[in-house]
């Protein structure tokens, strides 16, 4: 019985230490909030900040939920790459993406916020590709690709002047 009471006393002492530590922690944390940084002091070293202010920054994601048009799904990597290259040549203004989800390579195109817009492209592409609309994470802030005419507008003028 003496051993049992000794164990209970030690256990009670451990609980008291943990409870005391938990009660003291907020006091120490509050002291940290009152710290003055060097940027808060003037030339003489005086603190002129009367109230605390916190700068809250939040990164805005450039990725959101949306839709893409899937034009290829297969296990052949070279075939997937060939489909992507042919699509890029035919439609240079539309972004294309290749992904691998074992054992399939997938080619998805476009970044659409609405299913309606993705369906419109899907109908257009279904003449050439087995196109279907799939939910996907899309890029919000990618500027459109420049058209080939915009990249080098003087190509037509040089051929005329050479003749």
Residue, then its C-alpha position, 0 to 999 in steps of 0.5 A: x500500500x505504501x508503494x501505491x500511495x508513493x506512485x499516486x503522489x508522483x503521478x499527482x506531482x507530474x500532473x501539477x507540473x504539467x498544469x502549471x506549465x500550461x498556465x504559464x505558457x500564455x503569459x510568456x507568449x504575450x510578452x513576446x507580442x510586445x517586442x519592439x523591432x528596430x524599424x519601430x524606433x526613431x533616430x533617438x531610439x524612442x518607440x513611437x508605436x502606440x498600438x500593435x499592427x500585424x501585416x497579414x500576407x496571403x499568397x493568391x494561388x494561380x491555380x483553380x478548379x476548372x476544365x480541360x479537353x482531353x485529346x489523348x489517353x494511352x500507354x505509348x509515350x511517343x504517341x502522346x508526344x506526337x499528338x501534343x506536337x501535332x496539336x501545338x502546330x495546328x492550334x498554337x494559341x491553345x495551351x497543351x499539357x501532358x501528364x502521366x497517371x500510371x499506366x496512361x499518358x494524357x494530353x489535355x488542352x485549354x484552361x476553362x473556368x466553365x464547362x460550357x467553354x470547354x464543351x465548345x472547344x471539345x466539339x470543334x476538336x472532336x472532328x480530329x481528336x477523340x475529345x472529351x471534357x474533364x474536370x482539372x486544375x487550371x492555370x489562371x494567370x497565364x497570358x495567351x501564347x503569341x500568334x506566329x505573326x506577332x512573333x516576327x511581323x517583318x517576315x513578309x516585308x523582307x521577302x517583298x523587298x528582296x524581289 
